[in-house]
Amino acid sequence: MADEKKALHVEVAEKLIEALKAGTAPWQKPWNSKGLPAFQLPYNAVTGNRYQGINTLSLIMSGRNDPRWMTYKQADDNGWQVSKGSKSTPIQFIKLFEQRTKRDENGKVVKDDKGDTVKITVKLNRPIITSFAVFNAEQVNGIPELIIPDISSLGWEPLERAEQLIKSSGADIQHVPGNRAFYSPFKDNITLPLKQQFDEPGKYYATALHELGHWTGHESRLDRSLLNKFGTKDYAREELRAEIASLLIGDELRIGHDPSQHTAYVDSWISILTDHPFEIHSAAADAEKIYTYLLDLERKRNMELTAFADDKKVSSHLLTENDHISYNGTIFKVNENLKNGRLKMEDLGSGQQFILSREDLLYKNLLEAKQQKPEVLTIESLNTMNSQFSEIEVNNNYQLKR
């Protein structure tokens, strides 16, 4: 009787063990002359979506150079032809949740105000694993030639995006001369060598993002077990997750991945995968969570910056609280926004306070003054306007010179 087909995680674990022994695991691949990885992470040739989790590792270790993959049907639907005799590569999708119709305690279908059936998401008692066979673009005739996008066409500068991603996290990072890079779960901070100690800027950011991967494991974030003693298998398990996450993020940002600093864990990884093959599935899944968590922080920060820019644009068309505007030989301050667009104003020259409506001519004149190029005032001129006050709050509408 023929042996049953091995589970995907077992196949990947076995391939990974051999790759680790040979120094060719995905995160051990060398950089090219531009400091970028000599490969792209695999993605579907039709949808453009990147494969995730253990599928990423399975496809990377297939030995193919083209990152594009597809099912036989996808190739056929696009007028491409899989070469005769081509061997497929397995991938799988695991379904943990499904949508079901919501029912009340009497078993009656629940409907919303519009009369539509209400759906709820429930966790499955047992995951549903669906397997697919995919082919690489190298095995497909008629598919267009692979075009590798030029970094200059991406719409961002890779190292700048890496810097902004790190800032988006809000992580406490300290730079200390030396050769140590680590995350402390006790202090919840990251220690890195000085930037100038790295021979490639990309290697600095690759290291920083690796440690940021550990940072996500804090109990207030993704809550992974981090209090592990160096040299233990649990410590190596966490390193495996951070390594795979670094690979994913390095590809997303196009900064590559530096494999040189994490070779100390190879023997432990081999031991773990030999005894517990499913560990590679768990590690890849956690790495995806790290990737998603950090990219979500980046998206949130970008949304906040966009909202701030929009607010600033709106504020330039209105008088807003704490505006200081130089007009007609004095400075007017907006003390408070009142109802119906009215403002509580103060003439800082005389100290007089008054209510200003948007329909008033003075409002129009002050708004025009605000929108004009900021007037350069001197401390002496301010004192001349009103010798009775010594300090004036001044915002970005004008500058002070001595």
N, C-alpha and C positions, 0 to 999 in steps of 0.2 A: 504493500500500500504506500502510495507516494506521501511524502511529508507534507503537512499542512503549510500553507504559505505563511511566512513570517509576518508579524505585525509591523507596521511602518516604523514605529519607534525602535523596534529591535533592529531592523535593517539600517536605520540611520545611526543608531548607537554603534553598531559593528563597523560601519564605514568610518564613523568619526574616530573610533579607537585607532583604526589603521592610519587615518590621516594625522592624528595627534602624534603617533609614533614616528611618522615620516616628516612631521613639521609642516604639513600642508592643510591643516584644518582651516575653515573659512576665515577665522580671525587671526590666522598665522600667515596668511598670504602676504607677500612683500608689496611695498609701494612701488609705483612706477616713477619715472624721472621727474614727474610734476608733483609728486607727493600724493597722488591719488591712487585708489585701489585699482588693480589691473582687471577688475570685473565690476559688473553692475549686479545688483540684487535681482533675482528673477521676477518677471511680471507677465501678466497675460497679454498676448499679442493683440487680442481683439478689444478687450475692455480697458487695457492699460493699467489695471489694478495690480499692485504688488502682492505676491503670495506671502502668507504670514505663518508664524509659528514654525512647527517642525517641517512644514512644506518648503519653507525657505532653505533650510539646511539640506533637505533631501535633494532639491533641484540644484543647489550650488555644487554639491558633491557628485553630480552626475558626470562631470568631466566636460561639459559643454561650455563654449565661449560666448555664445549668443544668449542674452538674458530673456529672450522671448519664448513663451510656451503657450500651448493651446491644445484643446481636445481635437480628436479626429473630425468631429462634426463642425467645430469652429473653423478648421482649415477648409473643409469641404464647402461650408456656407459662403466662404470668401473666395472661392474659386482656386484655392491652393490644393496641392496634392501631397499627402504624406508619402515619402519614398517607400517603395515596396520592401518588405522585410525589416522595416524600422522597429526597434524595440521601444516600447513606451516606458515612461517613468511614473511611478505611482505617487499620488498625493491624496489627502483625505480632508474632509471637513467634519467637524464634530459639532453636533447640535445639542446644546445644553438646555435650551428653552424653546417653547413653542407657544403660539397664540391659540387660544381656545375661546369658544363662546361662553360668555358669563351667564350663569343661571342663578335664580334665587333659591331659597331654602326648599321650595316646592318643586324645583327642577324646571321652572318656567324660564324661557329665554328672556334676558334683561335687555331692554331697548332704551336708547337715549331720547332726548326731547324731540329729535327729528324723526324718530321711529326706526333708526338704524340699530342693528344688533351690536351690543357692546362686546368688545374683545378684551381679554386679559392675557397677560404673559405669565406662564407658569414654568417652573423648573421641572425638567423631566426626571423621573426616578432613575432612569438609566440613559446615559448619553446615546444619541443615535450617530453612528459613524458611517459616513458615506464616502466611498472610495471612487477616485477618478483616475483615468490613464491619460497622461498628457505627452505631447511630443515637442521637441525643441525645434526652433526655426531652422537649425542646421539640417533637420530631417525633412524639411518641407520644401517642395518645389513651387516656384511661382510667387513666393512671399517677397515683398519689397526688401531691398537691402537695408540692413540695420544702420540707422543714423544716430550717432552718439552726439548729443547736444553739446555745443560749445558752452563752457562755463559762463562766458560773457553774455550769453543769451538767456540765462536763467532768470534774470530780473533781480538778482541779489548777488552780493559779493560773499562767497562762502565763509570766510573767516569773520566778516562782520556779522553775518547771521548767527554764527556760533557764539560770538561775544554777546549778542542780544539775547540769545536763548539762555545763556548762563545768567544774564541779568534778570531775565523774566522769572527765573526760579526764586530769586530772592535769597538764595543760599548764602550762608556765612562762609566766605572763602578767605583764607590767610595764605600769603606767599612768604615762604621762609627759605633762605639759602640752604642748599643741600640736595639730596637726591630722593627724598621721601615724598610720596603722594598717597594720601589716605583720607578716609572719612571716619570721623569719630562719632559713634552713636551716643556716647555719653554727653559730649559737648554739642552735638548736632552741628558740627562744622567740618569744613574740608580744608586740608593743608596741601599746598602745592609748592614745588620749587619755583624760583623766579622765572619769569617768561624768557629772559635772555639766556637761561641755561639750556634751553631746547635748541637743537640745531635746525629745526623746521617749525615755523609757526603752527602748522597743522598738527604737529605732534603735541604741542602744548594743549591745544583745544581738544584733541582726541583724549588726552589724559584727563583733562578737566571734566569732560563729558562722561568718562568712565566713572570717575568719583561721584559725579552728579547722579549717575545710575544707582550707586550705593545709597546716596542721600535720599532717594525716593522711597527706600525701604523703612524709613522712620515710622514709628507707630502712628504719627499724625498724618502720614501720607498713604503709602501702599501697605504698610505694616507687615514687613517680612522679618524673619529672625536674623538679627544682625549681631547679637552679642555672642559671637563665636570666636574661639581662641585661634590665633594664627597657626596654620599647619594642620588644622583638623579638617575632616571631610565637610563639615557644615560650612566652614570658612570657604573651602574650595567651591562648594555649591553656589554660594553667593557670588563668588568671582565669575563663575560660569554664566550666571544671569547678566552680570554687568558687562561681560565680554560680548555676549550676543547682542545686548542692547546697544553697545558702542558700535558694533558693526552696522546695525540698522540706522542709527542716528548719523554715523559717518557717511553712509550712502545718501541719506536724505539731504544732508547739508553739503555734500560733495567735498568734504574735507578729508575723506579717507579714514584709515584706522591704523593705529600704531601697535603692532603685535609684540614689540620688543620688551615691553615692561611686565608681561604677565606669563612668561614661560615657566615660572616657578611652580605653577599649579598643574602642569601637564600630567605628571605622574598620578596626582590625586584624581584628576578628571578621568583618566584611563581606569583607575580602580573603581571609581563611582559608577561609571557607565558599564563596566564589566559586571558588577554585582547588581546594579539596578538600572537596566536599560531604559525604563520609563522616565528616568530622571531627565533625559534630553528633551522629552515632550514637555515636562513641567518647566524646565529652564527656559525653553523657547517661548512658552506661553507667558511666563513672568517677564521675559525680555520685551515682549510685545506690549505688556502693560506699562513697563518703564518708558518705552518709546512713546506710547500714547499719552501718558501722564505729562511728560516733558513738552511734547508738541502742543498739548492742550494749554499748558501755561504760556507758551509762546503765542498761541492764537488769542488767548484772553488778554495778554498785554497789548497785542496789536489792536484789538477791539477797543481797549481803553484809550490808547493813543489816538485812534481814529475819532472816538467820541470827544476827546479833549480838543482835537484840532477843529472838529465841527463846532464845539462850544465857543472856541476862540473866534471862529469865523462869524458866528452869530453875535458874539459880544462886540465885534467891531462895528456892527450896524445898530447898536443900542448903547445907551448909557447904563452902566451896571455898577453895583455896589462897590465902593472903594476906588472908583475912578477918580483921578486927580487931573484936572484939565486946566491948562493955562489959557486964559481968554480975557482980552480987554484990560490987561494990566493987573490981573489978579488970578488967584487959583481957586477953582470951584471943586468941591469934593462931594461925591455922592455918598451920603451917610447910610441910607437905607432904601431898599425897594419897598414901595407901598402897593396897595391894591390898585387895580385898574391902570397899571402902567405908570402911576405917579411915583415921584422920587422925593425923598427928604434930602435937601441940599444944604450946603454950607459954603458961604463965601469966606475963605480962610484969611483974606485980607482984612475984613472988618469983623469977622466972627458972626455975622448975621446968618440965621438959618431960615429956610423957606421951603415951600412945597412947589415942585415943578411938574407940570404935565407935559406929555409928549406933544400936545397941540400948541404949547407955548413957543414963541419965536426964539427964546433963549435956549430951549432944548435943541432946536435945529442948529443954532449957532455953535453950541457946545459940542454937538455930535460932529459937525464939520471940523471943528478944531481938533477933536480926538482923532479923526481919520487922517488928518494932515500929518506931515513929517514932524516927529516930536521936536518941540522947541528945546534948545539947550539953555538951561538956566544956571546961574551961578548962586552960590550961597549968599553973596553980597546982595544980589538982586532980590532974593527972597526976603532977606532981612529988611530991605528997603520997603518992600510991599507991606510988611507989618513988623515993626520992631518989638511988638509985644509978645511974639512967640518965637521960640528958639529952635524948635524941632518941628519938622513937617514930614509926614509920611509921604514918600514919593514912590510911585510905581513905575512900570516900564513906559509910561507915556512920555516921560522926559528924563533927562540925565542930569546929574549934578557934577559941576566942575569946581575945583578950587583954584 
